[in-house]
């Protein structure tokens, strides 16, 4: 189960270089239901996500590099490239700050995953967060992959 809130970002926080970061590349084989392939640094996976906005099922399966490269030729829409910064928060939470590259730049999105819905609903975002887009499908990566 994935429980997350998603926000646009008004401005990048200072000293991003001090945080862990990952280079992501992902594409979608299907957007209804969501079936995604992802390269996360040197790790590869296939993900299924159920329908939903703040709460939805998510299943991840490992892929080999060869399987990923083969499936990448079959994606529907654009291949998304982004840098993800991991910013720690209190209560063992983490901000996943995505800085999109290519034709999706300068889009900036922040996601925070929660252990339960009560925590998600009680969350007060930092001042540098912008609009809460949790309940907008416009900012799902599966939607962004289709906007060519």
C-alpha positions as a printed Julia matrix, in Angstrom:
148×3 Matrix{Float64}:
  0.0    0.0     0.0
  1.32   3.4    -0.97
  0.05   6.44    0.94
  1.58   9.67   -0.34
  0.96  13.37   -0.79
  2.35  15.26   -3.76
  3.17  18.96   -4.09
  4.47  21.35   -6.69
  7.64  23.09   -5.5
  7.87  26.89   -5.44
 11.64  27.02   -4.98
 14.41  24.53   -4.42
 15.72  24.31   -0.88
 19.29  25.44   -0.2
 22.22  23.01   -0.21
 20.6   20.23   -2.25
 24.05  18.75   -2.83
 24.18  17.6     0.81
 21.33  15.13    0.33
 21.33  11.65   -1.16
 20.17  11.6    -4.74
 19.22   9.07   -7.38
 19.02   9.29  -11.15
 15.73   7.87  -12.41
 14.52   6.93  -15.86
 11.04   5.51  -16.25
  8.49   4.67  -18.88
  5.0    3.25  -18.97
  3.93   0.08  -20.75
  0.32   0.84  -19.81
 -1.35   3.7   -17.92
 -4.67   2.0   -17.07
 -3.74   0.06  -15.02
 -0.35   1.62  -14.44
  2.51  -0.68  -15.44
  5.87   1.07  -15.23
  9.5    0.19  -15.82
 12.17   2.11  -13.96
 15.93   2.43  -13.86
 16.93   3.71  -10.41
 20.68   4.34  -10.59
 21.78   0.8   -11.48
 18.65  -1.01  -10.24
 15.79  -1.98  -12.51
 12.15  -2.8   -11.71
  8.68  -3.33  -13.08
  5.88  -1.73  -11.05
  2.11  -2.18  -11.05
 -0.02   0.53   -9.41
 -3.76   0.32   -8.8
 -6.18   3.19   -9.32
 -6.25   5.85   -6.62
 -4.84   9.23   -5.7
 -3.47   9.48   -2.16
 -3.82   5.75   -1.38
 -3.21   2.9    -3.82
 -1.72  -0.54   -4.12
  1.81  -0.83   -5.51
  3.8   -3.95   -6.41
  7.45  -3.94   -7.51
  9.3   -6.73   -9.27
 13.04  -6.71  -10.01
 14.23  -6.66  -13.62
 17.61  -7.31  -15.16
 19.26  -4.55  -17.15
 18.62  -6.58  -20.31
 14.91  -6.98  -19.5
 14.63  -3.27  -18.78
 16.32  -2.33  -22.07
 14.03  -4.71  -23.97
 10.86  -3.34  -22.33
 12.03   0.26  -22.79
 11.49  -0.15  -26.56
  7.83  -0.91  -25.85
  6.84   2.07  -23.69
  3.83   4.18  -24.57
  4.69   7.89  -24.55
  7.83   9.63  -23.34
 10.64   8.23  -21.26
 10.81  10.36  -18.1
 14.21  11.37  -16.74
 14.63  13.02  -13.35
 16.92  13.44  -10.38
 15.37  12.48   -7.04
 16.75  14.05   -3.87
 15.96  12.39   -0.53
 15.42  15.0     2.2
 14.82  13.63    5.71
 11.93  14.93    7.79
 10.93  14.35   11.4
  8.87  11.25   12.35
 10.99   9.07    9.99
  9.47  10.71    6.91
 11.35  11.61    3.74
 10.69  14.2     1.06
 11.34  12.76   -2.4
 12.12  15.87   -4.44
 11.99  15.23   -8.19
 13.78  17.6   -10.57
 12.62  16.69  -14.07
 14.91  16.81  -17.1
 14.35  17.13  -20.83
 11.06  18.51  -22.09
  9.46  18.2   -18.62
 11.99  20.67  -17.13
 11.65  22.88  -15.14
  8.94  20.82  -13.37
  9.66  20.23   -9.66
  7.54  17.85   -7.58
  7.84  16.74   -3.96
  6.26  13.56   -2.6
  6.05  12.35    0.98
  5.03   8.77    1.8
  3.22   8.06    5.06
  2.62   5.01    7.24
 -1.14   5.7     7.42
 -3.86   8.04    6.16
 -4.11   9.96    9.45
 -0.44  10.96    9.2
 -0.91  11.96    5.57
 -3.93  14.11    6.38
 -2.18  15.8     9.34
  0.99  16.65    7.38
  1.98  20.33    7.29
  4.29  20.93    4.31
  7.44  23.06    4.51
  7.16  26.67    3.32
  9.06  25.93    0.09
  6.34  23.52   -1.06
  3.77  24.93   -3.47
  0.3   23.74   -4.41
 -0.9   20.38   -3.06
 -1.57  18.28   -6.19
 -2.22  14.98   -4.4
 -5.73  14.73   -5.79
 -4.86  15.79   -9.33
 -4.06  13.07  -11.87
 -2.35  15.78  -13.96
  0.87  15.33  -11.97
  0.99  11.52  -11.92
  4.1   10.41  -13.78
  1.91   8.12  -15.87
  0.01  11.21  -17.07
  3.22  13.19  -17.63
  4.51  10.35  -19.8
  1.59  10.8   -22.19
  1.79  14.59  -22.66
  3.97  14.8   -25.75
